[in-house]
Amino acid sequence: MAKQETLFEESSQGAVSAVTAIAFILSIVLVVGGMVLMSFGFNVELGQVVELWTFAGGLAATFIGFMLPFTLLPAIGK
């Protein structure tokens, strides 16, 4: 007879660590905030240089927000 597996089986790695939870929340804030900041970069009332730096800052924040969970956390083993 086959072993019945539950739908949500408990992880063998244990609970989520505080570092993982904080990095996850920080990455969400950076991604969403970066996208909002990039959208503010298209404001014609700002100067052209300010628009460029606003968009670049939003792009950098979004990049860092995606980089955290996909590169930093696996590198430290979380």
A tleap script that builds the chain and sets N, CA, C and O, in Angstrom:
source leaprc.protein.ff14SB
mol = sequence {
  NMET ALA LYS GLN GLU THR LEU PHE GLU GLU
  SER SER GLN GLY ALA VAL SER ALA VAL THR
  ALA ILE ALA PHE ILE LEU SER ILE VAL LEU
  VAL VAL GLY GLY MET VAL LEU MET SER PHE
  GLY PHE ASN VAL GLU LEU GLY GLN VAL VAL
  GLU LEU TRP THR PHE ALA GLY GLY LEU ALA
  ALA THR PHE ILE GLY PHE MET LEU PRO PHE
  THR LEU LEU PRO ALA ILE GLY CLYS
}
set mol.1.N position { 0.840 -1.169 0.000 }
set mol.1.CA position { 0.000 0.000 0.000 }
set mol.1.C position { 0.894 1.243 0.000 }
set mol.1.O position { 1.896 1.293 0.713 }
set mol.2.N position { 0.533 2.223 -0.785 }
set mol.2.CA position { 1.338 3.437 -0.915 }
set mol.2.C position { 1.195 4.320 0.320 }
set mol.2.O position { 0.150 4.360 0.971 }
set mol.3.N position { 2.258 5.006 0.609 }
set mol.3.CA position { 2.258 5.923 1.752 }
set mol.3.C position { 1.410 7.143 1.410 }
set mol.3.O position { 1.560 7.734 0.341 }
set mol.4.N position { 0.535 7.506 2.312 }
set mol.4.CA position { -0.296 8.681 2.078 }
set mol.4.C position { 0.471 9.921 2.524 }
set mol.4.O position { 0.860 10.050 3.685 }
set mol.5.N position { 0.677 10.820 1.581 }
set mol.5.CA position { 1.387 12.051 1.899 }
set mol.5.C position { 0.377 13.164 2.112 }
set mol.5.O position { -0.633 13.256 1.414 }
set mol.6.N position { 0.666 13.986 3.068 }
set mol.6.CA position { -0.222 15.109 3.317 }
set mol.6.C position { 0.058 16.207 2.307 }
set mol.6.O position { 1.140 16.280 1.725 }
set mol.7.N position { -0.926 17.049 2.112 }
set mol.7.CA position { -0.794 18.111 1.126 }
set mol.7.C position { 0.276 19.119 1.534 }
set mol.7.O position { 1.086 19.537 0.706 }
set mol.8.N position { 0.283 19.503 2.785 }
set mol.8.CA position { 1.267 20.457 3.282 }
set mol.8.C position { 2.158 19.749 4.291 }
set mol.8.O position { 1.925 19.800 5.498 }
set mol.9.N position { 3.163 19.103 3.778 }
set mol.9.CA position { 4.069 18.351 4.633 }
set mol.9.C position { 5.048 19.297 5.311 }
set mol.9.O position { 5.503 20.267 4.705 }
set mol.10.N position { 5.367 19.017 6.556 }
set mol.10.CA position { 6.284 19.863 7.306 }
set mol.10.C position { 7.676 19.798 6.685 }
set mol.10.O position { 8.151 18.735 6.285 }
set mol.11.N position { 8.301 20.940 6.617 }
set mol.11.CA position { 9.623 21.026 6.011 }
set mol.11.C position { 10.658 20.337 6.885 }
set mol.11.O position { 10.589 20.386 8.113 }
set mol.12.N position { 11.606 19.702 6.239 }
set mol.12.CA position { 12.678 19.055 6.991 }
set mol.12.C position { 13.738 20.063 7.426 }
set mol.12.O position { 14.609 19.739 8.234 }
set mol.13.N position { 13.666 21.290 6.891 }
set mol.13.CA position { 14.642 22.319 7.234 }
set mol.13.C position { 14.244 23.117 8.469 }
set mol.13.O position { 15.047 23.903 8.971 }
set mol.14.N position { 13.062 22.943 8.955 }
set mol.14.CA position { 12.624 23.683 10.129 }
set mol.14.C position { 11.929 24.972 9.749 }
set mol.14.O position { 11.542 25.171 8.598 }
set mol.15.N position { 11.777 25.837 10.722 }
set mol.15.CA position { 11.058 27.090 10.517 }
set mol.15.C position { 11.914 28.095 9.744 }
set mol.15.O position { 13.123 27.926 9.589 }
set mol.16.N position { 11.258 29.125 9.276 }
set mol.16.CA position { 11.945 30.198 8.565 }
set mol.16.C position { 12.724 31.026 9.577 }
set mol.16.O position { 12.201 31.388 10.631 }
set mol.17.N position { 13.969 31.319 9.249 }
set mol.17.CA position { 14.780 32.104 10.180 }
set mol.17.C position { 14.406 33.580 10.091 }
set mol.17.O position { 13.757 34.014 9.139 }
set mol.18.N position { 14.819 34.329 11.082 }
set mol.18.CA position { 14.535 35.764 11.115 }
set mol.18.C position { 15.250 36.481 9.975 }
set mol.18.O position { 14.723 37.445 9.421 }
set mol.19.N position { 16.432 36.020 9.628 }
set mol.19.CA position { 17.185 36.642 8.530 }
set mol.19.C position { 16.427 36.483 7.216 }
set mol.19.O position { 16.344 37.424 6.427 }
set mol.20.N position { 15.880 35.304 6.982 }
set mol.20.CA position { 15.126 35.058 5.755 }
set mol.20.C position { 13.867 35.913 5.711 }
set mol.20.O position { 13.539 36.481 4.670 }
set mol.21.N position { 13.170 36.007 6.818 }
set mol.21.CA position { 11.934 36.798 6.859 }
set mol.21.C position { 12.220 38.277 6.642 }
set mol.21.O position { 11.505 38.942 5.892 }
set mol.22.N position { 13.246 38.794 7.282 }
set mol.22.CA position { 13.588 40.211 7.122 }
set mol.22.C position { 14.057 40.494 5.701 }
set mol.22.O position { 13.690 41.516 5.122 }
set mol.23.N position { 14.856 39.607 5.138 }
set mol.23.CA position { 15.325 39.800 3.763 }
set mol.23.C position { 14.164 39.732 2.776 }
set mol.23.O position { 14.147 40.465 1.787 }
set mol.24.N position { 13.195 38.858 3.037 }
set mol.24.CA position { 12.030 38.755 2.164 }
set mol.24.C position { 11.204 40.040 2.202 }
set mol.24.O position { 10.797 40.550 1.158 }
set mol.25.N position { 10.960 40.553 3.387 }
set mol.25.CA position { 10.185 41.791 3.518 }
set mol.25.C position { 10.950 42.960 2.902 }
set mol.25.O position { 10.362 43.791 2.209 }
set mol.26.N position { 12.247 43.027 3.151 }
set mol.26.CA position { 13.064 44.091 2.576 }
set mol.26.C position { 13.078 44.027 1.054 }
set mol.26.O position { 13.029 45.060 0.386 }
set mol.27.N position { 13.146 42.827 0.510 }
set mol.27.CA position { 13.164 42.704 -0.948 }
set mol.27.C position { 11.833 43.127 -1.555 }
set mol.27.O position { 11.817 43.736 -2.624 }
set mol.28.N position { 10.726 42.820 -0.904 }
set mol.28.CA position { 9.421 43.260 -1.411 }
set mol.28.C position { 9.328 44.783 -1.383 }
set mol.28.O position { 8.862 45.400 -2.341 }
set mol.29.N position { 9.771 45.385 -0.285 }
set mol.29.CA position { 9.738 46.845 -0.174 }
set mol.29.C position { 10.621 47.485 -1.244 }
set mol.29.O position { 10.228 48.477 -1.858 }
set mol.30.N position { 11.800 46.929 -1.470 }
set mol.30.CA position { 12.701 47.491 -2.479 }
set mol.30.C position { 12.138 47.352 -3.889 }
set mol.30.O position { 12.236 48.286 -4.685 }
set mol.31.N position { 11.557 46.212 -4.207 }
set mol.31.CA position { 11.021 46.006 -5.556 }
set mol.31.C position { 9.839 46.937 -5.811 }
set mol.31.O position { 9.799 47.629 -6.829 }
set mol.32.N position { 8.889 46.954 -4.900 }
set mol.32.CA position { 7.709 47.804 -5.099 }
set mol.32.C position { 8.092 49.281 -5.037 }
set mol.32.O position { 7.649 50.076 -5.867 }
set mol.33.N position { 8.909 49.645 -4.064 }
set mol.33.CA position { 9.345 51.037 -3.959 }
set mol.33.C position { 10.161 51.485 -5.156 }
set mol.33.O position { 10.038 52.624 -5.605 }
set mol.34.N position { 10.989 50.598 -5.670 }
set mol.34.CA position { 11.774 50.933 -6.856 }
set mol.34.C position { 10.905 51.144 -8.080 }
set mol.34.O position { 11.169 52.032 -8.890 }
set mol.35.N position { 9.868 50.328 -8.216 }
set mol.35.CA position { 8.963 50.508 -9.357 }
set mol.35.C position { 8.181 51.814 -9.244 }
set mol.35.O position { 7.951 52.498 -10.241 }
set mol.36.N position { 7.779 52.150 -8.028 }
set mol.36.CA position { 7.088 53.429 -7.823 }
set mol.36.C position { 8.040 54.584 -8.108 }
set mol.36.O position { 7.656 55.565 -8.744 }
set mol.37.N position { 9.271 54.470 -7.643 }
set mol.37.CA position { 10.257 55.520 -7.883 }
set mol.37.C position { 10.559 55.667 -9.374 }
set mol.37.O position { 10.735 56.781 -9.868 }
set mol.38.N position { 10.619 54.548 -10.087 }
set mol.38.CA position { 10.827 54.632 -11.540 }
set mol.38.C position { 9.667 55.354 -12.215 }
set mol.38.O position { 9.872 56.103 -13.171 }
set mol.39.N position { 8.458 55.134 -11.726 }
set mol.39.CA position { 7.309 55.813 -12.340 }
set mol.39.C position { 7.357 57.317 -12.079 }
set mol.39.O position { 6.887 58.100 -12.905 }
set mol.40.N position { 7.917 57.728 -10.945 }
set mol.40.CA position { 8.068 59.160 -10.680 }
set mol.40.C position { 9.128 59.786 -11.583 }
set mol.40.O position { 9.178 61.008 -11.716 }
set mol.41.N position { 9.955 58.985 -12.188 }
set mol.41.CA position { 10.977 59.491 -13.092 }
set mol.41.C position { 10.419 60.021 -14.399 }
set mol.41.O position { 11.149 60.638 -15.175 }
set mol.42.N position { 9.141 59.793 -14.659 }
set mol.42.CA position { 8.518 60.286 -15.883 }
set mol.42.C position { 7.712 61.557 -15.653 }
set mol.42.O position { 6.864 61.909 -16.474 }
set mol.43.N position { 7.964 62.242 -14.557 }
set mol.43.CA position { 7.270 63.484 -14.240 }
set mol.43.C position { 7.913 64.624 -15.029 }
set mol.43.O position { 9.092 64.926 -14.844 }
set mol.44.N position { 7.136 65.254 -15.907 }
set mol.44.CA position { 7.697 66.300 -16.769 }
set mol.44.C position { 7.944 67.599 -16.015 }
set mol.44.O position { 8.662 68.468 -16.508 }
set mol.45.N position { 7.364 67.745 -14.832 }
set mol.45.CA position { 7.573 68.969 -14.060 }
set mol.45.C position { 8.952 69.004 -13.412 }
set mol.45.O position { 9.442 70.074 -13.049 }
set mol.46.N position { 9.572 67.851 -13.268 }
set mol.46.CA position { 10.932 67.800 -12.738 }
set mol.46.C position { 11.910 68.140 -13.851 }
set mol.46.O position { 11.567 68.085 -15.032 }
set mol.47.N position { 13.093 68.481 -13.478 }
set mol.47.CA position { 14.115 68.720 -14.486 }
set mol.47.C position { 14.563 67.408 -15.111 }
set mol.47.O position { 14.328 66.332 -14.560 }
set mol.48.N position { 15.203 67.507 -16.254 }
set mol.48.CA position { 15.613 66.304 -16.964 }
set mol.48.C position { 16.649 65.503 -16.177 }
set mol.48.O position { 16.634 64.272 -16.205 }
set mol.49.N position { 17.535 66.184 -15.486 }
set mol.49.CA position { 18.554 65.495 -14.691 }
set mol.49.C position { 17.912 64.797 -13.495 }
set mol.49.O position { 18.291 63.678 -13.151 }
set mol.50.N position { 16.945 65.453 -12.864 }
set mol.50.CA position { 16.258 64.853 -11.714 }
set mol.50.C position { 15.454 63.634 -12.164 }
set mol.50.O position { 15.411 62.622 -11.463 }
set mol.51.N position { 14.823 63.731 -13.324 }
set mol.51.CA position { 14.084 62.584 -13.858 }
set mol.51.C position { 15.011 61.389 -14.067 }
set mol.51.O position { 14.671 60.256 -13.725 }
set mol.52.N position { 16.170 61.656 -14.626 }
set mol.52.CA position { 17.127 60.580 -14.894 }
set mol.52.C position { 17.585 59.914 -13.601 }
set mol.52.O position { 17.611 58.687 -13.511 }
set mol.53.N position { 17.946 60.717 -12.599 }
set mol.53.CA position { 18.424 60.152 -11.340 }
set mol.53.C position { 17.311 59.460 -10.564 }
set mol.53.O position { 17.561 58.476 -9.868 }
set mol.54.N position { 16.088 59.965 -10.676 }
set mol.54.CA position { 14.957 59.311 -10.018 }
set mol.54.C position { 14.705 57.941 -10.639 }
set mol.54.O position { 14.512 56.953 -9.931 }
set mol.55.N position { 14.709 57.894 -11.956 }
set mol.55.CA position { 14.508 56.617 -12.635 }
set mol.55.C position { 15.655 55.655 -12.341 }
set mol.55.O position { 15.425 54.471 -12.093 }
set mol.56.N position { 16.885 56.156 -12.368 }
set mol.56.CA position { 18.047 55.298 -12.100 }
set mol.56.C position { 18.030 54.775 -10.666 }
set mol.56.O position { 18.390 53.623 -10.425 }
set mol.57.N position { 17.619 55.601 -9.721 }
set mol.57.CA position { 17.512 55.153 -8.334 }
set mol.57.C position { 16.449 54.080 -8.163 }
set mol.57.O position { 16.645 53.113 -7.427 }
set mol.58.N position { 15.327 54.255 -8.844 }
set mol.58.CA position { 14.279 53.237 -8.801 }
set mol.58.C position { 14.718 51.936 -9.445 }
set mol.58.O position { 14.399 50.851 -8.959 }
set mol.59.N position { 15.449 52.051 -10.534 }
set mol.59.CA position { 15.963 50.858 -11.204 }
set mol.59.C position { 16.964 50.121 -10.318 }
set mol.59.O position { 16.953 48.893 -10.247 }
set mol.60.N position { 17.825 50.873 -9.649 }
set mol.60.CA position { 18.801 50.260 -8.743 }
set mol.60.C position { 18.107 49.589 -7.554 }
set mol.60.O position { 18.502 48.499 -7.140 }
set mol.61.N position { 17.077 50.237 -7.007 }
set mol.61.CA position { 16.345 49.647 -5.880 }
set mol.61.C position { 15.643 48.360 -6.301 }
set mol.61.O position { 15.640 47.382 -5.553 }
set mol.62.N position { 15.054 48.356 -7.483 }
set mol.62.CA position { 14.394 47.151 -7.980 }
set mol.62.C position { 15.409 46.039 -8.215 }
set mol.62.O position { 15.152 44.878 -7.896 }
set mol.63.N position { 16.545 46.392 -8.767 }
set mol.63.CA position { 17.603 45.410 -9.011 }
set mol.63.C position { 18.082 44.783 -7.698 }
set mol.63.O position { 18.232 43.565 -7.604 }
set mol.64.N position { 18.317 45.614 -6.697 }
set mol.64.CA position { 18.769 45.105 -5.397 }
set mol.64.C position { 17.670 44.270 -4.741 }
set mol.64.O position { 17.952 43.264 -4.091 }
set mol.65.N position { 16.414 44.695 -4.916 }
set mol.65.CA position { 15.300 43.937 -4.358 }
set mol.65.C position { 15.177 42.545 -4.943 }
set mol.65.O position { 14.821 41.606 -4.230 }
set mol.66.N position { 15.466 42.393 -6.228 }
set mol.66.CA position { 15.450 41.062 -6.836 }
set mol.66.C position { 16.733 40.293 -6.539 }
set mol.66.O position { 16.732 39.062 -6.515 }
set mol.67.N position { 17.811 41.007 -6.315 }
set mol.67.CA position { 19.090 40.357 -6.064 }
set mol.67.C position { 19.135 39.694 -4.681 }
set mol.67.O position { 19.750 38.640 -4.518 }
set mol.68.N position { 18.492 40.302 -3.701 }
set mol.68.CA position { 18.536 39.763 -2.334 }
set mol.68.C position { 18.099 38.300 -2.237 }
set mol.68.O position { 18.879 37.471 -1.768 }
set mol.69.N position { 16.892 37.956 -2.660 }
set mol.69.CA position { 16.473 36.563 -2.439 }
set mol.69.C position { 17.104 35.559 -3.396 }
set mol.69.O position { 17.139 34.365 -3.099 }
set mol.70.N position { 17.602 36.023 -4.540 }
set mol.70.CA position { 18.112 35.075 -5.527 }
set mol.70.C position { 19.624 34.898 -5.495 }
set mol.70.O position { 20.131 33.908 -6.023 }
set mol.71.N position { 20.353 35.822 -4.894 }
set mol.71.CA position { 21.810 35.676 -4.845 }
set mol.71.C position { 22.355 35.705 -3.424 }
set mol.71.O position { 23.175 34.862 -3.058 }
set mol.72.N position { 21.914 36.654 -2.629 }
set mol.72.CA position { 22.488 36.808 -1.294 }
set mol.72.C position { 22.038 35.706 -0.337 }
set mol.72.O position { 22.870 35.111 0.347 }
set mol.73.N position { 20.757 35.431 -0.280 }
set mol.73.CA position { 20.267 34.410 0.656 }
set mol.73.C position { 20.795 33.006 0.336 }
set mol.73.O position { 21.191 32.295 1.260 }
set mol.74.N position { 20.819 32.578 -0.928 }
set mol.74.CA position { 21.415 31.254 -1.183 }
set mol.74.C position { 22.913 31.208 -0.871 }
set mol.74.O position { 23.437 30.161 -0.492 }
set mol.75.N position { 23.595 32.334 -1.030 }
set mol.75.CA position { 25.035 32.349 -0.759 }
set mol.75.C position { 25.337 32.162 0.724 }
set mol.75.O position { 26.356 31.572 1.083 }
set mol.76.N position { 24.452 32.663 1.585 }
set mol.76.CA position { 24.689 32.499 3.023 }
set mol.76.C position { 23.967 31.272 3.575 }
set mol.76.O position { 24.033 30.992 4.772 }
set mol.77.N position { 23.286 30.551 2.708 }
set mol.77.CA position { 22.657 29.297 3.113 }
set mol.77.C position { 21.325 29.444 3.796 }
set mol.77.O position { 20.943 28.574 4.579 }
set mol.78.N position { 20.604 30.508 3.532 }
set mol.78.CA position { 19.292 30.710 4.164 }
set mol.78.C position { 18.188 30.352 3.223 }
set mol.78.O position { 17.014 30.458 3.579 }
savepdb mol mol.pdb
quit
